Amino acid sequence: MITAKKSSTTTILCFLIGLAYLTSNASAINLFVEIEPIIKGTTYFVNYSTIINHTPQKIWTYWEDKGSVGCTNQLRIDIYDGTMKELHKTPEETIDSLDKENQNRLIYTAWSKPTPFHPGANNNLITYWYPYNFSANVTAQFRMYSCNEIYKKPPFTFEVLNWTRFPDTNKTQKLFDKINIINKDETHIEITLTSSEDITNLLILPEKYPRGWIFEYAKITELKKGKETKVNIPYTAGIWRPATVTLAFVTEDGTHYLKKDYLIDKVPVTDWLSIFSAISIILLITTFFFIAYRRHRSKTLPDKDTVCNKKPQTHKKIPKTSKN
């Protein structure tokens, strides 16, 4: 019995020593797991109104990042004048905006705000279009930009009805006391606006801008009466040039509408470094000439001590000689 106890004790002791050894070695093991970079995502639906009348069209989708690489996504909706039949497309085909015929029918491109997606993240991406005083059957082409990939879905058609009522632009003009563009450069437009009454869900949409540019929209959920609100509208120009942009100020319910044209141009920037350098050079040159002038003057003028210690000259009188 004593031998059996000693044997079991020895076994347990050896097990504990071996476990401690394995644990100490395991803590020193570095595991390197490499994940293959994959750009992948899915949109489950595209939401829009099949018929719109005097209100902005809201086109949005739900995107889920299923890859291993985080991406910034941006939704692009191209709107063409005409049905898919008129565009000679079937529902399964995508529309190529580079086709000459279709490019002539392209009437608007709407962009969502760029939204970052980490792997596994999901979010909504939203675009707007406001067809003021316009009625037709139109076709929209869906494109999702994700990193360097472009995902397409079949085009869809909706109807813009003849407007039964129009927003009073004069009333809207009086409503906004001040709409000022305070900053504009190659990346964004900054606007301040003040309203004479409370407004909700005000959209600022780029109604007209150069083709090929990416122009985002802005939304003010609540605009307080008499309170100045600052809005930033980013844009991206492939090759920048001065251009006139038309911005539409419209509420989501279509009650208020106003459009304004703005010239986008570079804001002259004061180059303080160049100005400081020029002033420094002028001061340096002036100092140099002043020192040179003082040295030249000191050489031409007599020394002060010499002038003070110089004895006055005495003139000898010449005696007069008498004439014989």
SVG drawing of the C-alpha trace seen along z (x, -y; Angstrom):
<svg xmlns="http://www.w3.org/2000/svg" viewBox="-52 -159 118 161">
<polyline fill="none" stroke="black" stroke-width="0.4" points="0.0,0.0 2.8,-2.4 4.5,-1.6 1.3,-2.4 0.9,-5.7 4.5,-6.6 4.0,-5.7 0.9,-7.8 2.5,-10.8 5.5,-10.5 3.2,-10.4 1.3,-13.5 4.6,-15.3 6.0,-14.4 2.8,-15.6 2.9,-18.9 6.6,-19.4 5.9,-18.6 2.9,-20.9 4.9,-23.7 7.6,-23.1 5.1,-23.1 3.5,-26.2 6.8,-28.1 7.7,-27.1 4.2,-28.0 4.5,-31.5 7.6,-32.0 6.0,-30.9 5.0,-33.7 2.1,-32.9 2.0,-34.7 -1.3,-34.6 -1.5,-36.2 -4.9,-37.1 -5.3,-37.3 -6.3,-40.9 -9.8,-40.7 -12.0,-43.6 -15.5,-42.4 -18.9,-43.7 -22.6,-43.2 -25.6,-45.5 -28.9,-43.8 -31.3,-46.3 -31.7,-49.7 -34.4,-51.9 -36.1,-54.6 -39.6,-56.0 -41.1,-54.7 -43.0,-57.9 -42.0,-61.4 -43.9,-64.6 -42.4,-67.9 -40.1,-66.2 -36.5,-65.2 -35.8,-61.6 -33.9,-59.8 -31.9,-56.7 -30.1,-54.8 -28.7,-51.3 -27.4,-49.2 -23.8,-48.1 -21.9,-45.4 -18.2,-45.0 -17.4,-41.3 -13.7,-41.5 -10.6,-41.6 -9.6,-45.1 -11.2,-48.3 -12.5,-50.6 -14.0,-54.0 -17.2,-53.6 -19.1,-56.1 -22.4,-55.5 -22.9,-56.9 -26.2,-57.1 -26.4,-58.2 -29.8,-59.3 -30.7,-59.1 -33.6,-60.6 -35.8,-57.7 -36.8,-54.2 -34.6,-51.2 -36.4,-50.2 -35.6,-53.7 -32.0,-53.2 -32.0,-49.8 -31.2,-48.0 -32.7,-45.0 -33.0,-44.9 -29.9,-42.6 -27.7,-45.0 -25.8,-47.9 -25.7,-51.3 -22.3,-52.5 -22.3,-56.3 -19.4,-56.4 -21.7,-55.3 -22.2,-58.3 -26.0,-57.8 -26.4,-57.3 -24.0,-60.1 -26.3,-62.5 -29.2,-61.2 -27.3,-61.5 -29.0,-64.3 -27.6,-64.0 -25.0,-62.2 -25.7,-62.0 -22.9,-61.1 -23.2,-60.0 -20.9,-61.1 -17.8,-58.9 -18.2,-56.5 -15.4,-54.3 -16.1,-50.6 -14.0,-48.4 -14.2,-44.6 -17.6,-43.4 -19.0,-46.9 -22.3,-47.9 -24.0,-51.3 -26.4,-53.2 -25.2,-55.3 -27.6,-58.0 -27.9,-60.1 -30.5,-62.8 -31.8,-64.3 -34.2,-67.1 -35.8,-67.4 -37.3,-70.9 -39.9,-71.6 -39.1,-68.4 -41.3,-65.4 -40.3,-62.2 -39.6,-58.5 -36.0,-58.2 -33.5,-55.3 -31.0,-55.2 -27.7,-53.3 -26.2,-52.0 -22.5,-52.0 -20.7,-51.4 -17.1,-52.6 -15.3,-50.5 -11.5,-51.1 -10.4,-50.5 -13.4,-48.3 -16.7,-49.3 -19.8,-47.2 -22.8,-47.5 -26.4,-46.5 -29.1,-46.4 -30.6,-49.8 -34.0,-50.7 -36.7,-53.1 -38.9,-55.6 -41.3,-58.3 -41.2,-62.0 -44.8,-63.3 -45.9,-66.6 -45.8,-68.9 -49.1,-69.7 -47.6,-72.5 -44.4,-74.4 -42.6,-75.8 -42.7,-79.6 -39.2,-80.6 -39.9,-84.2 -41.0,-83.1 -37.9,-80.9 -35.7,-83.9 -37.2,-86.0 -36.9,-83.1 -33.2,-83.0 -31.9,-86.3 -28.3,-85.6 -26.6,-82.9 -23.0,-83.7 -20.1,-81.7 -17.3,-82.4 -14.6,-80.1 -14.0,-78.2 -10.9,-76.3 -10.0,-73.2 -11.6,-70.8 -14.7,-72.3 -17.2,-75.2 -18.1,-76.7 -21.4,-78.5 -23.1,-80.3 -26.9,-80.8 -29.5,-82.3 -33.2,-81.7 -36.1,-83.9 -37.9,-80.8 -37.2,-77.3 -36.6,-74.8 -36.0,-71.0 -34.3,-68.7 -32.8,-71.2 -30.8,-69.7 -28.1,-71.6 -27.7,-69.7 -25.3,-70.4 -27.9,-71.0 -25.4,-71.7 -21.6,-71.2 -18.9,-70.2 -19.2,-66.7 -16.5,-64.4 -16.4,-66.1 -17.5,-64.4 -19.8,-66.8 -21.3,-65.8 -24.5,-67.2 -25.1,-68.6 -28.0,-68.2 -29.1,-70.4 -31.4,-68.5 -32.5,-71.5 -32.0,-75.1 -32.8,-77.5 -34.5,-80.8 -32.0,-83.7 -29.0,-81.4 -26.1,-81.4 -25.2,-77.9 -22.0,-77.0 -22.0,-74.2 -19.1,-72.5 -19.7,-70.9 -16.7,-68.9 -16.0,-68.1 -13.3,-66.5 -12.2,-67.7 -10.1,-65.4 -8.4,-68.5 -9.4,-71.6 -10.5,-74.7 -12.6,-77.7 -16.3,-76.8 -19.8,-78.0 -21.8,-75.6 -25.5,-75.8 -26.6,-74.8 -30.2,-74.0 -31.5,-74.7 -34.6,-72.4 -36.4,-70.8 -37.1,-67.1 -40.9,-67.7 -40.4,-70.0 -42.0,-73.0 -39.0,-75.4 -36.7,-75.6 -34.1,-78.1 -31.1,-77.9 -28.0,-80.0 -25.0,-80.1 -21.5,-80.3 -18.2,-80.8 -15.6,-78.4 -12.2,-80.0 -9.0,-79.8 -8.7,-82.1 -5.6,-84.2 -3.3,-83.1 -0.9,-85.6 2.6,-84.3 3.9,-85.7 7.2,-83.9 8.0,-85.5 7.0,-88.9 9.2,-88.5 12.1,-87.3 11.7,-90.4 11.6,-92.8 14.7,-91.1 16.7,-91.4 15.7,-95.1 16.8,-95.8 20.0,-94.0 20.9,-95.9 19.9,-99.2 22.2,-98.4 25.1,-97.5 24.9,-100.8 24.5,-102.7 27.6,-101.1 29.6,-101.7 28.5,-105.3 29.6,-105.9 33.0,-104.3 33.5,-106.5 32.5,-109.6 34.8,-108.8 37.7,-108.6 37.1,-111.9 36.4,-113.9 39.4,-114.9 39.7,-113.2 38.0,-115.0 41.0,-114.9 43.3,-116.2 41.0,-119.2 40.8,-120.0 44.6,-119.8 45.7,-121.6 47.5,-124.8 46.3,-128.0 48.7,-129.2 50.5,-132.5 51.2,-135.0 54.5,-136.9 54.2,-140.6 56.4,-141.8 57.9,-145.1 57.2,-147.9 60.2,-149.3 60.4,-153.1 60.9,-154.4 63.9,-156.5"/>
</svg>
